[in-house]
Amino acid sequence: MNNANKQDERIAKMTFASVYPHYITKVEKKGRTKKELHQIIEWLTGFDEKKLQEFIKENVTFETFFKNAKLNHNAQLITGAICGYRVEEIENPLTQQVRYLDKLVDELAKGRKMEKILRTA
């Protein structure tokens, strides 16, 4: 198995609950809010705060998380590098979706305007 497959497998098995606190810490350290974080997660996945809390409580994997998501039709507008990879070039759909979320969190933490993050402007 090559490294890309191992990474894809590792990402699929990772739980949303294990990464979520890191998202909060990252954005709050940069002066952004949990509410803004939830706004970008909801934009990407369709999940409201109640559903996020269910997923956290159930300790769902990213595979299950994104299997249940209704990905925003503008998600393919998310481009750029994250973790050394260009999100638009990632071949594994699940890994790409997780990296979309990572990219949005990164943009929020870097102070990008919300309308730019949500690809409305």
WOCORRA-V639247 format. One record per residue. SS is DSSP state (H for helix, E for strand, L for the rest). PSI is psi in whole degrees, -180 to 180 (* if undefined). Layout:
# WOCORRA-V639247
SS,PSI ; SS,PSI
This chain:
# WOCORRA-V639247
L,131 ; L,172 ; H,-38 ; H,-43 ; H,-40 ; H,-43 ; H,-43 ; H,-43 ; H,-43 ; H,-44 ; H,-43 ; H,-36 ; H,-14 ; L,143 ; E,147 ; H,-39 ; H,-29 ; H,-24 ; H,-31 ; H,-47 ; H,-31 ; H,-37 ; H,-48 ; H,-49 ; H,-45 ; H,-48 ; H,-38 ; H,-33 ; H,-27 ; L,13 ; L,10 ; L,172 ; L,161 ; H,-36 ; H,-43 ; H,-40 ; H,-47 ; H,-35 ; H,-43 ; H,-34 ; H,-43 ; H,-40 ; H,-45 ; H,-43 ; H,-22 ; L,-1 ; L,126 ; L,178 ; H,-39 ; H,-45 ; H,-40 ; H,-44 ; H,-36 ; H,-47 ; H,-39 ; H,-47 ; H,-39 ; H,-7 ; L,46 ; L,150 ; E,164 ; H,-32 ; H,-49 ; H,-42 ; H,-52 ; H,-22 ; H,-32 ; L,-11 ; L,150 ; L,90 ; L,134 ; L,137 ; L,-16 ; L,8 ; H,-33 ; H,-10 ; H,-9 ; L,115 ; L,168 ; L,180 ; E,140 ; E,131 ; L,35 ; L,4 ; E,146 ; E,121 ; H,-33 ; H,-13 ; H,-2 ; L,126 ; L,-36 ; L,120 ; H,-42 ; H,-46 ; H,-40 ; H,-42 ; H,-42 ; H,-42 ; H,-31 ; H,-48 ; H,-45 ; H,-42 ; H,-43 ; H,-42 ; H,-43 ; H,-46 ; H,-40 ; H,-47 ; H,-29 ; L,2 ; L,13 ; L,147 ; L,143 ; H,-40 ; H,-28 ; H,-44 ; H,-43 ; L,10 ; L,43 ; L,-10 ; L,*
